[in-house]
Amino acid sequence: MVPLSALSHHERGMGAGLPLRPLTLAPLPTQPRISFVVTCYNYGRFLDECLESCLNQTLPVHEVVAVDDGSTDDTAERLALWQQRDHRIVVVKQANAGISAATQVGLTRCTGEVILLLDADDRCHPQRVAQVIEAMRTPLVAGLPGWIHHRLQKFSQVQADLGFTPTYLGDAPRGFFGDVVAMTAASSVSTPTSGLAFRRELLQRLLPLDIHRDTAQDIQFWHLLPLSAIGAWIEQPLSDYRVHSRSDSGGAGADQLTTPLKIKRQRIRCERCHAQITSWMHTHAPAALAGYPPLETSLEYLGLSFLDTWYGDGAYDRTRLQQVLNHPYFAAQHWQQRWFWQAARFLPLPCFRFFSQQVFGSGLFKRLIRRLLGRR
């Protein structure tokens, strides 16, 4: 997907005046209890690397909660062996319910004061826990951080260095910008799950997750974490993010907008995310609801609605596209995203789909550009 939710800066007071305040946190204990939550569906072949990286940290790890989401490969057998080998491995088995449901189960089972997330096909650097704890102990202007996100090194089966993720326009999101999320119905965070960590106190504001199969747990965290607490950013890569098969170029995003079904799925995600934030505000910040924009005016929803109609019915809604281009937050988007929507003004649908895949997806043109930039 070409994200529609990146804002250029995160501490400019765009939502100043909204009655949203971050959770106030006491300092961490001297030796906080550390939990990893690992979710796995048919990634048994990667589990040894993943779990070993969790346990081989420079600071003690108290538990690794591994959720087997109804895998049909050798995940169960591998987890059983790890559980016999190390008492810190806590295995949870469930019928296949999707990544968000598996993540929620893992979060409810862990006992740590600091929780780090890791996908089963990724791996941690040995200093990840230590760097996260240090960042959580370091006050920012607004107070102590309740959540941390950090850079990841991308790699694949055939290439050890595919560059870094995420890439932010300007400064990475940090501080408290829940007011911006509330005012724009969008989050500037795009750090993958394996780059997220947070304090246990935040669970009361994060759970329950939306466990619908069309939802993504990372997108939920991108919105709920900034709404809940102060965040800190670590520039150093502390996890390795595995890039699979045809997305080895590191450009899988636009592939989510290449078919009517995928666009419809993204639209459903957008609708459910908006409903989730509305529900969150009803519970935790009812006074801020008045400033939360209706779904129909959000930049992401406008764009997805336009594509859904164009790709699905062949109907070109020029008025809806103009609403995207004239949106007050359109100019703050990454230049690639602005190109994406400007191209929709003059390219016929087949050309537009080819263009978007080549420039933003994993096509030949994208691979050549990455090589020229030295990003492989």
C-alpha positions in Angstrom: 0.0 0.0 0.0 1.1 3.6 -0.6 0.3 4.9 2.9 -1.9 7.9 3.2 -1.2 8.6 6.8 2.3 10.0 7.0 2.5 13.5 8.4 5.6 15.6 8.0 6.2 16.4 11.7 4.8 15.2 15.0 5.5 17.8 17.6 4.2 21.0 16.0 1.0 21.2 18.0 -1.3 20.4 15.1 -3.8 19.2 17.6 -3.2 21.8 20.2 -6.2 22.3 22.4 -7.6 18.8 22.1 -8.2 17.4 25.6 -5.8 14.5 25.3 -3.1 13.8 27.8 -0.5 11.0 27.8 -0.5 8.4 30.6 1.7 9.5 33.5 4.3 6.8 34.3 6.6 6.2 37.3 10.2 5.3 36.7 10.9 1.7 35.8 12.2 -0.6 38.6 15.9 -1.3 38.8 15.5 -4.6 37.1 12.2 -4.7 35.3 10.7 -7.9 34.2 11.0 -8.4 30.5 8.6 -10.2 28.2 8.7 -11.0 24.5 5.6 -11.8 22.6 6.1 -13.8 19.4 3.3 -14.8 17.1 3.8 -17.6 14.6 1.8 -19.1 11.8 3.6 -21.6 9.6 7.0 -20.0 10.3 8.5 -23.0 12.1 11.6 -22.9 9.9 12.5 -19.4 11.3 11.7 -20.1 15.0 15.1 -21.2 16.1 16.7 -17.9 14.9 13.9 -15.9 16.4 13.7 -17.5 19.8 17.5 -17.7 20.2 17.7 -14.0 19.5 15.1 -13.2 22.2 16.9 -15.2 24.8 20.5 -14.1 24.0 20.1 -10.5 25.1 22.6 -8.5 27.1 20.0 -8.0 29.8 18.0 -10.9 31.4 14.8 -11.8 29.6 12.2 -13.4 31.9 9.8 -14.9 29.4 9.1 -15.4 25.7 5.4 -15.9 25.1 5.1 -17.8 21.7 1.6 -18.0 20.2 1.1 -20.8 17.7 -1.8 -19.5 15.6 -3.0 -22.9 14.4 0.1 -23.7 12.3 0.1 -26.7 10.0 3.9 -27.0 9.6 6.4 -28.1 12.3 5.8 -25.0 14.5 4.3 -27.0 17.4 7.1 -29.5 17.4 9.8 -26.8 17.4 8.1 -24.9 20.2 7.8 -28.1 22.3 11.5 -28.6 22.0 12.3 -25.1 22.9 9.9 -25.3 25.9 11.8 -28.4 27.2 15.1 -26.7 26.7 14.4 -23.4 28.4 11.7 -22.7 31.0 11.4 -19.1 29.9 9.6 -20.2 26.7 5.8 -20.1 27.3 3.8 -21.7 24.5 0.2 -20.8 23.7 -1.7 -22.9 21.1 -4.9 -21.8 19.5 -7.0 -22.5 16.4 -6.1 -20.2 13.5 -7.7 -16.8 14.2 -5.3 -14.3 12.5 -2.4 -12.2 13.6 -4.3 -9.7 15.6 -6.1 -12.4 17.7 -2.8 -14.2 18.2 -1.1 -10.9 19.4 -3.9 -10.2 21.8 -3.6 -13.7 23.3 0.1 -13.2 23.7 -0.3 -9.9 25.4 -2.8 -11.2 27.9 -0.5 -14.1 28.8 2.7 -12.2 29.3 3.7 -10.9 32.8 6.5 -8.4 32.0 6.7 -4.8 33.0 8.3 -4.2 29.6 6.9 -6.0 26.5 8.7 -6.3 23.2 7.1 -7.6 20.1 8.7 -9.8 17.5 7.4 -11.6 14.4 8.4 -15.2 14.2 10.3 -14.7 10.9 12.4 -11.8 12.3 15.2 -11.7 14.9 16.5 -9.3 17.5 20.0 -7.8 17.9 21.5 -8.7 21.3 21.3 -5.2 22.7 17.7 -4.6 21.8 16.3 -5.0 25.3 19.1 -2.9 26.9 18.6 0.0 24.4 14.8 -0.1 24.9 15.1 0.0 28.7 17.6 2.9 28.4 15.2 4.8 26.2 12.3 4.2 28.6 14.4 5.6 31.5 15.3 8.8 29.6 12.7 11.6 30.1 11.6 13.6 27.1 10.1 17.1 27.3 6.7 15.8 28.0 7.8 13.1 30.5 8.8 9.4 30.5 8.2 7.4 27.4 5.6 4.6 27.6 6.5 3.1 24.2 9.5 2.8 22.0 10.0 2.2 18.3 13.3 1.7 16.5 14.8 1.1 13.1 15.1 -2.4 11.6 17.6 -3.9 9.1 16.0 -5.5 6.2 17.3 -8.8 4.8 16.2 -11.8 2.7 17.2 -15.4 2.2 19.6 -14.3 -0.6 20.7 -10.8 0.5 21.9 -9.7 3.9 21.5 -6.0 3.4 18.3 -4.6 1.9 18.5 -1.2 3.6 16.5 0.0 6.6 12.9 0.3 7.6 11.0 2.5 8.3 11.9 5.5 6.3 10.3 8.7 7.8 9.9 12.0 6.0 11.8 14.4 8.3 12.1 13.4 12.0 10.8 10.1 13.2 7.6 10.3 15.4 8.5 10.9 19.0 7.1 12.7 22.0 3.3 12.9 22.5 1.3 13.4 19.4 -2.0 11.8 20.3 -3.6 15.1 19.6 -2.4 14.9 16.0 -3.8 11.4 15.6 -7.1 12.5 17.0 -7.4 15.6 14.8 -6.3 13.9 11.5 -7.6 10.3 12.0 -4.1 9.3 10.9 -0.8 8.2 12.4 2.7 9.1 11.2 4.1 5.8 12.7 5.0 3.1 10.3 7.5 1.0 12.3 6.9 -2.8 11.8 5.8 -4.9 14.7 9.3 -6.2 15.4 10.4 -2.6 16.1 7.8 -1.9 18.8 8.0 -2.1 22.6 5.9 -0.7 25.4 5.3 -0.7 29.2 2.8 -3.0 30.7 0.7 0.0 32.0 -0.3 0.7 28.4 -2.2 -2.6 28.1 -5.2 -1.1 29.7 -5.4 1.4 26.8 -4.3 -1.1 24.0 -6.7 -4.0 24.7 -8.9 -5.3 23.4 -7.5 -5.3 19.9 -9.7 -5.6 16.9 -9.3 -9.3 16.0 -11.1 -9.2 12.7 -9.0 -11.0 10.1 -8.8 -8.0 7.8 -7.2 -5.9 10.6 -3.4 -5.7 11.1 -2.0 -5.5 14.6 0.8 -3.1 13.7 -1.6 -0.5 12.2 -3.6 -0.7 15.5 -0.5 -0.1 17.5 0.5 2.9 15.2 -2.7 4.6 16.3 -3.3 3.4 19.9 0.3 3.9 21.2 0.5 7.6 20.3 -3.0 8.2 21.7 -2.0 6.6 25.0 1.5 7.7 25.9 4.7 9.5 25.1 6.9 7.7 22.5 10.6 7.6 21.9 12.6 6.7 18.8 15.8 4.8 18.5 17.7 5.4 15.3 19.9 2.3 15.6 18.6 -0.9 14.0 17.8 -3.3 16.8 15.9 -6.0 14.9 16.3 -7.8 11.5 13.2 -7.6 9.3 12.9 -10.5 6.9 11.7 -9.7 3.4 10.1 -12.6 1.6 10.1 -13.8 -2.0 8.7 -11.4 -4.6 8.9 -8.5 -2.3 12.7 -8.8 -2.0 13.1 -5.3 -3.4 11.6 -4.0 -0.2 8.7 -2.4 -2.1 5.7 -4.5 -1.1 3.5 -1.6 -0.3 1.8 -0.9 -3.6 1.0 -4.5 -4.0 -1.8 -4.0 -1.5 -3.5 -1.7 -4.0 -3.2 -3.8 -7.2 -6.5 -5.7 -7.2 -10.1 -4.7 -6.3 -10.1 -7.3 -3.5 -7.0 -5.9 -1.9 -8.3 -2.4 -2.1 -11.6 -3.4 -0.6 -9.6 -5.1 2.2 -7.6 -1.9 2.8 -10.9 0.1 2.9 -12.3 -2.3 5.5 -9.2 -1.8 7.6 -9.5 1.9 7.4 -13.2 1.8 8.5 -12.5 -0.6 11.4 -9.5 1.5 12.5 -11.7 4.6 12.6 -14.3 2.7 14.6 -11.7 1.4 17.0 -10.3 4.9 17.7 -13.8 6.2 18.2 -14.4 3.5 20.7 -11.1 4.2 22.4 -12.0 7.9 22.8 -15.4 7.0 24.2 -13.6 5.1 26.9 -10.4 7.0 27.6 -10.9 10.6 26.3 -14.6 11.4 25.7 -14.0 15.1 25.7 -11.8 14.7 22.6 -14.5 13.1 20.5 -15.8 16.5 19.3 -12.4 17.1 17.5 -12.2 13.7 15.9 -13.0 14.0 12.1 -15.8 11.8 10.6 -14.5 8.8 8.6 -15.8 10.3 5.3 -13.4 13.3 5.6 -10.2 11.4 6.4 -7.5 11.4 3.7 -7.0 7.7 3.7 -10.7 6.9 3.4 -11.2 9.3 0.6 -8.3 7.8 -1.4 -9.4 4.2 -0.8 -13.0 5.0 -1.7 -11.8 6.5 -5.0 -9.7 3.5 -5.8 -12.4 1.0 -4.7 -14.9 2.5 -7.2 -12.3 2.9 -10.0 -10.8 -0.6 -9.7 -14.0 -2.4 -8.8 -16.6 -0.7 -11.0 -14.5 1.1 -13.5 -16.2 4.4 -12.5 -13.8 7.3 -12.4 -15.0 9.6 -9.6 -13.2 12.9 -10.5 -14.9 14.7 -7.6 -13.6 12.2 -5.0 -10.1 12.4 -6.5 -10.2 16.2 -6.3 -11.1 15.9 -2.6 -8.0 13.8 -2.1 -5.8 16.3 -3.9 -7.3 19.3 -2.1 -7.3 17.7 1.4 -5.5 19.9 4.0 -3.0 17.1 4.8 -2.2 16.1 1.2 0.8 18.4 0.9 2.3 16.8 4.0 2.4 13.4 2.3 5.7 11.8 1.1 6.5 12.8 -2.5 5.9 9.2 -3.7 2.4 9.4 -2.3 1.7 12.7 -4.0 3.0 11.3 -7.3 0.7 8.3 -6.9 -2.4 10.5 -6.7 -1.3 13.1 -9.3 -0.8 10.2 -11.8 -4.4 9.2 -11.2 -5.5 12.5 -12.8 -4.3 11.7 -16.3 -3.4 7.9 -16.6 -6.0 5.4 -17.8 -6.6 2.6 -15.3 -4.3 -0.1 -16.9 -1.5 2.4 -17.2 -2.0 3.7 -13.7 -1.9 0.2 -12.2 1.3 -0.6 -14.1 2.9 2.7 -13.1 2.0 2.3 -9.4 3.4 -1.2 -9.4 6.6 -0.3 -11.1 7.3 2.8 -9.0 6.0 1.8 -5.6 5.9 -2.0 -5.8 8.5 -4.6 -6.6 8.7 -4.2 -10.3 11.9 -3.9 -12.5 11.9 -0.1 -12.4 11.8 0.0 -8.6 14.7 -2.5 -8.4 16.8 -0.5 -10.8 16.2 2.7 -8.9 17.2 1.0 -5.6 20.4 -0.3 -7.2 21.3 3.2 -8.5 20.7 4.5 -4.9 22.9 1.8 -3.5 19.9 0.3 -1.6 19.9 -3.0 -3.4 
